[in-house]
Amino acid sequence: MNTPSFVIVGASLAGAKAARALRDNGFDGSLTLIGDELWYPYERPPLSKDYLQGKVDRDTVFVHPPRWYTTHEVDLRLDTTATAIDRGNHLLTLGNGEQLPYDKLLLTTGASPRRLPLPGADAHGVYYLRSLDDSNRLRELLHTASRIALVGGGWIGLEVAAAARAAGVEVTVVERSPLPLQAVLGPDIAAVFADLHRDHGANLHLAATLAEITTCDGAATGLRLADGSRIDADAVIVGIGATPNTGLAGDSGLDVDNGIVVDPALRSSDPDIFAAGDVANAYHPFYSRHIRVEHWANALHQPDTAAATMLGRDASYQRLPYFYTDQYELGMEYTGYCEPDQHYQVVVRGDLQERRFIAFWLRDDRVAAGMNVNIWDVTEPIQTLIRTRTVVDPARLADPDVPLTDLTTPASSRTERDMN
């Protein structure tokens, strides 16, 4: 019998975790992990948090120590690109022309930063943050720059702003919405983050339209807004979202729609090809719809499901979306999912001014999502509220004297963050 050959494209957190899940679950065939960077697979959250601020060493970001891949007979191909999939012959073509046969193929190709389509965007001194190399460059920048302009008030942008202020760099954030994060949090909760950054000395230009990145001799010198005002800066950092890396999948004829379309078992439209992590637009049984979430938790946990399915076992990814952020003294965990462009009632338990609270997003008096800020050990009770679709009394939900576990079936309170 021929030894089965599994190939993973994308030496990311998801790719490395999938390789481990396959070996841990008894796969003893040929296993190849392909990545287009020179670095061993690493985790991305530290790149905009502790690593960017110099609080942890580089080795702490790697998923496994280098010897793990040798010990577990994983053929790790770094600085290597995959250029084509021949689905009919089960062959993966690499950038050097080599063709790798596969029985099962997992795509963990992630996402890429959305580029700013404006004059000056290609100038020297314009930075993006996605890779370890990007974070290394920003670490150096925060030691040399005296002022930066940051385009985009999303999670990554605000984390970078916090790191810059911690380094003593003057920061100006330009955001087209009336408040940073307003599209995902609503005005009341978004205002908490706006005030947080103002309190730490960041300048916010909100409801602003960017006209160009100003340059001199090919180097960025700041921003010009549509109203004619200018923001001078030593460098410009752009954080306006990301797009899934679906080129390889799309070129091979796989179903692609805001990511690689996969079922709950993370199987694509080709029964021998799978996807996990940022690139996967997976059908979620709880929500009865496809969801693509660019969060660390998906990259961490989806590989277990993908590996089980690749090994012929029944599996279904049903974890609720989860992510976290750390900015200055504010720590936050968010659990659940709110459908875009839908109205939700926001209920707050705690004090927004003190930045110690839990916010709940309700639809039809049922909790769709919850966000705990500087309050811990509540993720599982929040998950239970969501999963049970319990009809809640907003007044009791807002009352800190009413334990969350009293609103539903009791649940333990270890956070997902603690479990990992």
Secondary structure, DSSP 8 states (H G I E B T S, - for coil): ----EEEEE--SHHHHHHHHHHHHTT--SEEEEE-SSSS--B-SGGGGTTTTTTSS-GGGGBSS-HHHHHHTTEEEE-S--EEEEETTTTEEEETTS-EEE-SEEEE---EEE----STTTTSBTEE--SSHHHHHHHHHHHHH-SEEEEE--SHHHHHHHHHHHHTT-EEEEE-SSSSTTHHHH-HHHHHHHHHHHHHTT-EEE-S--EEEEEEETTEEEEEEETTS-EEE-SEEEE---EEE--HHHHHTT--BSSSEEE-TT-B-SSTTEEE-GGGEEEEETTTTEEE---SHHHHHHHHHHHHHHHTT---------EEEEEETTEEEEEEE---TT---EEEEEEETTTTEEEEEEEETTEEEEEEEES--S-HHHHHHHHHTT-B--HHHHH-TTS-GGGSSS------HHHH-
